[in-house]
Amino acid sequence: MTYRFVSITGDNDWAKKVLRSLADQSANCAVTDSLSVAWKCISEGKSDIALLDVDLPAAERLGWFRLLRQSEEGRRFPVVLIGRNKSDAELAEAFELNADDYVLKSCDERELTARLRAVLRRRFEKDLMLEGVLSVGPVVLDKGRHVCRVRGKPLTLNPREFELLGILLNNAGRVLSRPYLLETVWGMSRLANTRTVDVAVSRLRRTLGRRAGAWIETVERYGYRFRDPEDMAR
């Protein structure tokens, strides 16, 4: 499959880095500094993934991305954010808006290629396996219908919460490290800041409710696991 990228930037050096990184990949890449052109490209289905340079003045850091996520066309569209630097607060907001990754312009081309591949794998190739129903303890996750129920009550999960819960349920009883979850769910390097995982798990627990949320256990200094009902029955 040939993936179609749109790189939204006014930084020529960054644009050249992206084009070099994708040169040997199965991909086509268009470059534009026009947000209206990019929006049209996304809304008309002419692109599969966007690389948004938040340093572009018109992008207003995360302002344009927030508007994109509020639109029907851009609600789940894969977007990788690019910037010269990033604060913890901006990083947290980016992932709250379901950014697929946040990459610094200082990264080398090999890292950029690896992280873009991870996003594509997570958002497209894994979609082919989103079938079946997971049921562990009080939680039922219908991956094909994208439905979650806790003790029969339907819950609304955002895409990141749904995928995180699916990974935990699919590995019920196993301890999953923060770096593993960061790489598997977010497609980010294992060396990245794992606070993103802690924030996401905390929000997922609140969404599930006090009793069901307690089934997600914290393993000190390592990561998280979803309880195995068989272990509890012993």
N, C-alpha and C positions, 0 to 999 in steps of 0.2 A: 504494500500500500504506500502511495506517495502522499505525504502530509504537506499541507499548505500553511505556511507561516505568514503572519504579517508582523513586521517589526515597526513599532510606532516610536520614532525617535528623530531628534534633530542633531544627534551626535554622530558625525561621520565616522569617527574612529570606532565607536561601538558598532555601528552598522556594518563596517568592514569585518569586525571580529565575528559577528553573527554569520555573515555570509561565508567566511572562511570555515567556521565551525560546521556549517550545514552542507558544505561543498561535496563531501563524500557520503552524505546521508541520502536516504530516499525522501527528499524534501524539496519543495519550491518555496522561495522566500521573497515576499514583496516588502519594500521599505518605504515608509511615508512619514512625514512630520505633520500630517493633517489628521486631526481627530475625526473630522467628518468623513473623510475618505475611509479611515479605519472602521468607523461605525457602520458605514455602508457595506464594507467588505464583510463584516461580521453578520449583519442583519440579512444580507442576501446569500449567505451560505457559501461565500467564496474563500473562506479561510477555516482551518481546523483549530488553530491555536494562535494566540497573540502574545507578543513580547512588548510590554508597555514600559517605556522609559519614564519613570516618575519625575525625572529632572526636567522633562519637557515643560516649559512654563505653562502652556495651555492645559496640561494635565492636572495642574494644581495639586501636585503630589498624589494623594489618593482620591481627590474629588471626582475626577472623570471616571475612575474605576468604580467608585461607589454608584454613580449614575448608571454605568453599564450593568452592574449587578441588579439594579432596580428594574431594568428592562426585561421583557420577556425573552428577547433574543440573547441577552448577555447573562441571564441568571445563572446558567451552569456552563457558560462557554469557558474553555481552558485559557487561563491568563497567567503568564509569568511576569512578575514585576521586576524592573531593573532600576538600580540607582547607584550613585557614587557612595552613599553611606545609608545607614538605616538605624533608627533608634529602637529600643525594646518596645516602646509604645506604638511606634508605627508598624513594627513587625506584628505585634499582637492584633492591631486593627486590620492589617492586611489579611491575616488568616481568619479573622472573624468574618471578613467579607469573602472568604473561600478563595483566596489567591492560591494558585497551584504551586507557586514557589516565589521566593524573593532572592534575586541574584545580584551580587555586587559587580560593578563594571570592572573591578580589579581582578576578577577570577580569570584563570587561564582558559584557553580554548578547550582543553580536554575536560576540565570540570564542567564548563558550560554545556558541552555535548552530552556528558553523562547525565546532567540534571534535566536537560530537555528530553532525553530518552526516557528518564524515569517518569516525567510528567505524561508523556505519550503512552507509556506502558500502563500507568495507573488509570488514565482517563479514557483510553480507547481499547487496548488489548485486554485489560481486565474486565471490561464491560461484557465481553463474550462469555465470561464465566459467572456472571451475576444471575444465577438461577438457583432455585431450590429454597428450602426453608430451614432456618436454624432455630432450634428451641432449646434453651438452657434455663433451668429454674423458672423464674416468673416471666422471662423475656422470650418473645417469638419475633424473629426477623424474617420477613418474606422478601428475599433479595430480588426476585423477578418482578414483584409488584411494588417494590420499594415501600413496604409497610412495616411498621414496628408496633407491637402490642405488648403491654405489660399487664399481666393478669387479665387479659381480654380487652383492656382499654387501649385504643389507638393513640399513639404519640406522634408528634411532628418532630422529625430530626432533620437538620440541615445535611447536605451531602457529606461533609467531613465527619460529622457525628455518626452518620449511618455507616460509613466505611470503617471508622474506628471501632464501633460496636461490633460490626461483622468480623473484624480481625480477632477481637477479644473472644467472641462467642465461638468462632471456629477453632480457637485454641484454648477452650475452657480447661482450667486446671493447670495450664502451662504459664510460667512467668515469662512475660515479654519485656525485654529491656526498652528503655526510653530511646536509645539510638535505633533499635530495630523498628519501633513504631514510627519514629521520625522518618526513616528511610522508606518504610512500607506504605504508610498512609499519606505522608506529605511529599515523598520523593526527594527528600533533602539528604545531604551528606550526614553520615553518622557523627561528624565532627561539629555539626551545627549546634546551636543553643537548644537544649532539650526542654527548656521551660515551656516551649510551645506545646509539648505533650502534656505537661502537668496542667496547664490552663485548659486544654481541650478535655482532658479526663474530668476535671472539676466541673466543667459545664455539662458534660454528658451525664455525670452523676445527678446533678440538679434536675436535668430533663427527665431522667428515669424516675426520680422521686426518692425519698429517703430510704425506703425499704429495698427497692430494686437497685438503687444506686450503690447500696452497701455491698452488693455482690461483686462489684469491682474493687478488688483489694490492692492496696499499696504494698509493695515489697521494698522495704527500706533500702536505699542506696542502689536500687536496681531498676525497678519498673513496676508493672502492673499485671494482674491476672484476673480473669473472670472465674469465680468459684465453680468447681466441678460438683454437681449435686451428688454424685456417687461417693466422693470423698467425704461430703458432709454427713452421709447416711451411715458411714462406718463407725 
